Amino acid sequence: MSPNLLRTPEGRELAYHYLQGDSELPGVVFLGGFKSDMEGTKAIYLQDWAIAAGRSFLRFDYSGHGQSSGDFLDGCIGDWAQDAMDVIGEVTDGPQVLVGSSMGGWMALLVARTMPAKVAALIGIAAAPDFTEDSMWNGFDAAQKLALAQDGQVALPSEYSDDPYIITGKLIEDGRENLVLRAPLALPFPVRLLHGTADKDVELSVPLRLLDHADCLDMQLTLVKGADHRFSEPAQLALIKTAIADIDRVTAASR
């Protein structure tokens, strides 16, 4: 099926698929990772689950990703967070359960900080808040920082593609304007974090730091031995469904 297109106030065209469910429970929104798209394993798994469960479900591509307009190298954290807020605000009804994978976890936290009334709960899968600063910039050597200053970009090897990641100065600088682990972060809803012990892209210190930093009365971190950053094996995917069910139970009990 061809995706729907949303033209945003910023002039970007965002591709999305939206499933209107018949359940009274909050809809679910999947937010993908850096250079990922809405056709990935986790997004399709959740869509199949939503169809079976009668839940509303939204998956979409940020600008410069997948089937949305724009060049990836022109984008940055603030743009992609705004994309998420535009499509969530325009397409969905009421508060949603945000499921953020890797960079999508950072996006979900920015959505929650900016429009908390649209968030019923948050699930982070190998969530990577502030990665442009804490992982990229702090991991650059002197030569890479010089290249970024002189050329405006630096190439990093990728484990997921033969092509390197091109990291722009704009991405790093804009990331600093959108950090979530430096200032107070109120998350007044259930939060579930899932993280693999074999994740080589996002260190275990990241979810532990988020767990310690956020102001949240119901926040849990589940560690999965041997799971890598993809978190896409059948048993790992099932844990996402389990986390949603747990949130549904907590939400129902609080009514």
VMD Tcl script that draws the C-alpha trace (Angstrom):
set ca {
  {0.00 0.00 0.00}
  {1.18 3.49 -0.80}
  {1.63 5.68 2.27}
  {-0.41 8.73 3.11}
  {1.40 12.05 2.89}
  {1.21 14.88 5.41}
  {2.46 18.29 4.34}
  {3.74 20.01 7.47}
  {3.80 23.73 8.32}
  {7.57 23.54 7.70}
  {6.89 22.47 4.10}
  {7.98 18.86 4.47}
  {6.00 15.89 3.14}
  {5.91 13.05 5.65}
  {4.94 9.54 4.59}
  {2.88 7.58 7.10}
  {0.56 4.62 7.56}
  {-2.26 4.93 10.08}
  {-4.52 2.13 11.25}
  {-7.76 3.20 12.91}
  {-8.57 0.63 15.59}
  {-11.81 -0.01 17.42}
  {-10.31 -0.39 20.91}
  {-10.92 2.26 23.56}
  {-7.30 1.87 24.70}
  {-4.74 4.49 23.61}
  {-3.30 4.17 20.14}
  {0.33 3.21 19.59}
  {2.92 5.24 17.67}
  {6.22 3.79 16.48}
  {9.17 6.18 16.22}
  {12.10 4.76 14.28}
  {15.81 5.21 14.62}
  {18.62 7.13 12.93}
  {18.55 6.42 9.16}
  {15.80 3.84 9.70}
  {12.36 3.81 8.13}
  {8.84 2.65 8.87}
  {9.27 -0.63 6.99}
  {11.55 -2.14 9.65}
  {10.93 -5.33 11.60}
  {9.68 -3.67 14.79}
  {7.31 -1.31 12.99}
  {5.70 -4.09 10.96}
  {5.53 -6.39 14.00}
  {3.64 -3.72 15.93}
  {1.32 -3.06 13.02}
  {0.43 -6.76 12.79}
  {-0.13 -6.81 16.55}
  {-2.33 -3.69 16.35}
  {-4.49 -5.23 13.63}
  {-5.06 -8.32 15.76}
  {-5.69 -6.26 18.91}
  {-7.95 -3.68 17.29}
  {-5.60 -0.86 18.34}
  {-4.97 2.34 16.45}
  {-1.41 2.43 15.16}
  {0.80 4.99 13.46}
  {4.17 4.50 11.77}
  {5.90 7.18 9.72}
  {9.16 8.34 8.17}
  {10.99 11.42 9.37}
  {12.00 13.88 6.66}
  {15.05 12.63 4.78}
  {14.15 9.06 5.76}
  {12.33 6.35 3.83}
  {9.50 7.68 1.68}
  {9.32 11.18 3.15}
  {10.66 14.24 1.37}
  {14.04 15.84 1.92}
  {17.70 14.92 2.02}
  {18.93 13.08 5.10}
  {22.03 15.29 5.34}
  {19.85 18.40 5.60}
  {18.04 17.06 8.67}
  {18.76 17.23 12.37}
  {17.31 16.22 15.73}
  {15.04 19.25 16.05}
  {13.62 18.76 12.54}
  {12.87 15.09 13.13}
  {11.29 15.76 16.51}
  {9.10 18.40 14.89}
  {8.15 15.88 12.20}
  {7.06 13.48 14.94}
  {5.02 16.14 16.68}
  {3.41 17.26 13.42}
  {2.25 13.81 12.37}
  {1.20 12.73 15.88}
  {-0.71 15.95 16.40}
  {-2.41 15.84 13.02}
  {-3.19 12.15 12.60}
  {-3.88 10.66 16.03}
  {-6.72 11.21 18.49}
  {-6.03 11.57 22.19}
  {-3.01 10.43 24.19}
  {-0.79 7.76 22.58}
  {1.64 5.09 23.69}
  {4.94 6.15 22.11}
  {7.30 3.30 21.20}
  {10.71 4.76 20.36}
  {13.56 2.67 18.97}
  {17.13 3.96 19.36}
  {16.99 7.60 18.20}
  {13.22 7.19 18.31}
  {13.55 6.99 22.09}
  {15.06 10.48 22.06}
  {12.29 11.64 19.72}
  {9.65 10.22 22.07}
  {11.17 12.07 25.03}
  {11.16 15.34 23.06}
  {7.52 14.79 22.10}
  {6.70 14.06 25.75}
  {8.49 17.20 26.90}
  {6.79 19.44 24.36}
  {3.27 17.99 24.15}
  {2.74 15.81 27.26}
  {-1.04 15.79 26.81}
  {-0.55 13.59 23.73}
  {1.40 10.92 25.64}
  {-0.29 8.12 27.59}
  {2.91 6.14 28.10}
  {6.37 5.68 26.65}
  {8.36 2.57 25.71}
  {12.03 2.94 24.83}
  {13.77 0.16 22.89}
  {17.54 0.64 23.09}
  {16.69 4.30 23.58}
  {19.48 6.70 22.66}
  {18.76 10.17 24.09}
  {21.49 12.79 23.55}
  {23.55 10.42 21.37}
  {24.85 13.16 19.06}
  {26.68 14.70 22.02}
  {27.45 11.79 24.34}
  {28.25 9.12 21.77}
  {29.24 10.95 18.58}
  {30.87 14.23 19.63}
  {32.47 12.89 22.80}
  {33.74 9.90 20.82}
  {35.35 11.93 18.04}
  {39.13 12.17 18.01}
  {40.95 15.41 17.25}
  {41.14 14.68 13.51}
  {37.42 14.02 13.28}
  {36.57 17.20 15.16}
  {38.89 19.13 12.85}
  {37.24 17.61 9.77}
  {33.84 18.55 11.13}
  {34.99 22.14 11.68}
  {36.72 22.48 8.30}
  {34.49 20.40 6.04}
  {31.18 20.56 7.88}
  {30.92 16.79 8.04}
  {32.71 13.60 9.00}
  {32.21 9.98 7.86}
  {31.70 7.21 10.40}
  {31.66 3.47 9.61}
  {28.31 1.70 9.87}
  {27.68 -1.87 10.99}
  {24.36 -1.83 9.15}
  {25.45 -0.68 5.69}
  {28.45 -0.61 3.37}
  {28.01 3.14 3.17}
  {29.36 5.21 6.07}
  {27.27 7.50 8.21}
  {27.88 11.11 7.19}
  {27.62 13.23 10.32}
  {27.14 16.95 9.76}
  {28.05 19.88 11.93}
  {24.39 20.86 11.82}
  {23.40 17.53 13.38}
  {25.86 17.97 16.25}
  {25.04 21.61 16.89}
  {21.27 21.14 16.72}
  {21.54 18.08 18.95}
  {22.92 20.34 21.68}
  {19.76 22.40 21.49}
  {17.61 19.33 22.13}
  {19.39 17.45 24.92}
  {17.05 15.84 27.47}
  {19.45 14.48 30.09}
  {20.79 17.83 31.30}
  {17.67 19.65 32.50}
  {14.70 18.39 34.54}
  {12.67 15.83 32.60}
  {9.13 15.21 33.83}
  {7.49 12.03 32.55}
  {4.08 11.91 34.30}
  {3.03 8.55 32.84}
  {4.29 4.94 32.78}
  {7.66 4.40 31.11}
  {9.15 1.03 30.14}
  {12.72 0.74 28.86}
  {13.98 -2.38 27.08}
  {17.72 -2.80 26.52}
  {20.01 -5.61 25.39}
  {23.21 -6.45 27.24}
  {24.96 -7.04 23.88}
  {24.03 -3.61 22.49}
  {27.25 -2.17 21.02}
  {25.64 1.07 19.82}
  {24.00 2.33 23.01}
  {25.86 1.54 26.21}
  {23.96 0.26 29.23}
  {24.93 3.47 31.03}
  {22.43 5.37 28.84}
  {19.17 3.76 30.06}
  {20.57 3.73 33.60}
  {21.23 7.44 33.35}
  {17.73 8.06 31.99}
  {16.25 5.95 34.78}
  {18.09 8.03 37.36}
  {17.49 11.39 35.70}
  {13.79 11.39 34.80}
  {11.10 12.51 37.22}
  {8.76 9.55 36.80}
  {6.77 7.61 39.39}
  {6.40 4.47 37.25}
  {9.56 3.77 35.27}
  {11.07 0.33 34.74}
  {14.14 -0.92 32.90}
  {14.25 -4.48 31.55}
  {17.64 -5.87 30.55}
  {17.70 -8.70 28.04}
  {20.80 -10.85 28.14}
  {22.42 -11.26 24.72}
  {20.09 -8.89 22.86}
  {21.85 -6.51 20.47}
  {20.86 -3.05 19.29}
  {18.43 -4.33 16.67}
  {16.23 -5.94 19.36}
  {14.37 -7.77 16.60}
  {14.46 -11.47 17.48}
  {11.01 -13.03 18.05}
  {11.38 -13.25 21.84}
  {12.59 -9.66 21.97}
  {9.73 -8.40 19.83}
  {7.32 -10.19 22.14}
  {8.71 -8.16 25.04}
  {7.47 -4.98 23.35}
  {3.97 -6.45 23.30}
  {4.37 -7.45 26.94}
  {5.39 -3.89 27.85}
  {2.28 -2.51 26.15}
  {0.10 -5.01 28.01}
  {1.70 -4.00 31.30}
  {1.03 -0.34 30.57}
  {-2.59 -1.17 29.69}
  {-2.94 -2.97 33.02}
  {-1.47 -0.06 34.98}
  {-3.63 2.45 33.12}
  {-6.77 0.43 33.72}
  {-6.01 0.09 37.43}
  {-5.61 3.86 37.80}
  {-9.01 4.67 36.32}
}
mol new
graphics top color blue
foreach p $ca { graphics top sphere $p radius 0.5 }
foreach p [lrange $ca 0 end-1] q [lrange $ca 1 end] { graphics top cylinder $p $q radius 0.2 }
display resetview
